[in-house]
Amino acid sequence: MYKLLKSSNKSKSRLGTLKTAHGTIDTPFFMPIATKGAVKNLTTKEVGDLGAQIILSNTYHLYLQPGLEILKKQGGLHKMMGWDGPILTDSGGFQVFSLSKIRKIMEHGCEFQSHIDGSKHTLTPKKVLEIQKIIGSDIAMILDVCPGSRESKKKVLEAVERTTAWAKDAKKYKKVLSSKQKMFGIVQGGLYKDLRLKSLKELVDLKFDGYAIGGLAVGETAKEMYGVLDYLVDEMPSDKPRYLMGVGTPENIVEAVKRGVDMFDCVIPTREARHGRLYIRKKKGLEKGFYETINISNAKFKNDTKPVNNTNLKQYTRGYLHHLFKTKESLGLRLATLNNLNFYLTMMSDIRSEINKGKL
């Protein structure tokens, strides 16, 4: 599935390819978020034209809406949303963390109330694989328990042990997935080195197709995150893809790539766009200060005749985009999203180029 093409002499960054049923992806890469089967405000063609090689959707949300029967009738998520590239689906494990007030973790799985209508449901390691088979994702994540970054060591140990137990169940039920689908394990352990390494070893022993690092970017500092990556990534199998879940800012991504991470996803570019916060490239390269963020709703942009950016939105002025946000025109959300995803995906292309040239 994963082929290492080049390793950097200046950092631990690496170039590779990731083969899936819907195409081969160049690593490192970033996955735009299509939680409910849509990248907010954009068509799948626009997402592809921006250079996205793969998108991420969510098992929990798609299970609730549109539901499994509709997904079956539509022929799976690829056909339903008109996307012919790879899809990775999170298992719903993060919702075990984020929806803590409406869920209960049990030995065999997680019981939760629907945030839509209050109905009760249970996700188990087998159930999330069954859902992901119907979705038809190329990469299926296993069910895990994501503890908060400030949880006690006792609570984090419990999360690690439960994640390992569910990982064993997932391996036992792997045949639930189609032969073309790949399955990734998720390393937990919070900020505790011994628990992180314990979790990783137990998952590596189960021989997954790839390994994700979960439970980061959930409240810890960037320095603490990098500290975990510094010792953990070195221990991850070099012949398997390494995925840092839910990360992050441009700086986070560049620093994680330097530490050997291959895969990223984050809501930042699309979420920030909806609030009028734009990522703008200031200079070539990836050194500190290579970009800035602006809030296009600020009054100072009212008469700004500069282009939104110098690439895909150079025909629109910042003053025009300011006007769209002030008048609540939906085009403003679309243009801001196009800007931010273009920034992120271009940054990933630049990262791959820098690694290839031996500069990163």
C-alpha positions, 0 to 999 in steps of 0.5 A: 500500500505504501511505497517510500520514495525518498527520505530527507537528509535534513530532517525526518521528512519523506516522500512516498506514494499511497495506493488505494482502490480509487487511485495512488496518492503522493505523500505527504498530503492533506485531506479536506474535510467532507464530514457529511459527504460534502466539503462545505461550500464547494463541489467535488469538481472544485475540490479536485481542481484545487489539487485534493487527492483524497477527502475525509468523511465521518462514519458517525455522521453518515450513519445518522444522516443520510443513514445506511439504507440511503447510502446503499441505494445510492451505491456508496458515498463515492457515487452519492457525492460524485467523487471518484478519488479516494476517501478516508472515513474516521470511525466516530472515535473522535465523537466518543471524545467530543460528544462526551455528554451524550455517550457512555463507553462500555466494554464492547463499544460506545452507546450514544444519543443521536445529536439529531433526534435523541435516539440511542445507538451503539457503535462497536468495532464490528459495527463501524466496519460494517458502516464503512463497508457500506460507505465504501471508503478506501481507508477505514479507521478503527473505533478508538477511545480518545482521551482529553490531553489533560486527563489523569494517567489512570484515565489515559491508560484505560483509554489505551487498554480499551483502544487495544481491545477494540483494535483486536476486535477490529482485526478479528472482523476485518473480513467485514470490509471489502478486500479493497479497503484498508484499515488503520489503527489509532495510537493513543496515550495522551502526553504520557510517553510510556503509554504512547509507546505501549499503545503503538507496540500493541497496534503494530503487533496486530499488523494494520495497513497504516497507523494514525496518531490520535489524541493530539490537537485536543488542548495541549500546546504545540510544544507538547504535541511536537514532543510526542511526535519526536519520540513516537514517529521514530518508532512507527513502522517505516514501511507504513503510512503515518497519519496525524489526525486532526492537525492542524495549522500550517506550522503544525503540518510543516513541523510534523512533516519534518518529524516523519508524518505523511497524512493530515486532516483538519477543519481549519481551512474550511471552518476559518473560511466561514468566519472570513479568516483567510490564509495568504501566502507572503513569500516562497518557501516554508520558513517561519513567516511564509504566510499571514492570516487576515479577517476579511470582515475588518473595515480596513478591507472595505476599499482594498483593491488588492486581489484576494490572492495571486493564484486562484482568486486574483480576479476578485479584490479584497474589497469585493470579498469584504462586501460579500461577507458584510452582505452575507452573500453565500458567494463570500463563503465559497470564495473564502473556502476556495482561498483557504483550501488552495493555500493548504493544498498548494502548501502540501505540493510545496512541501513535497517539492522541498523534500524532493529538492533536499531543502526541507 
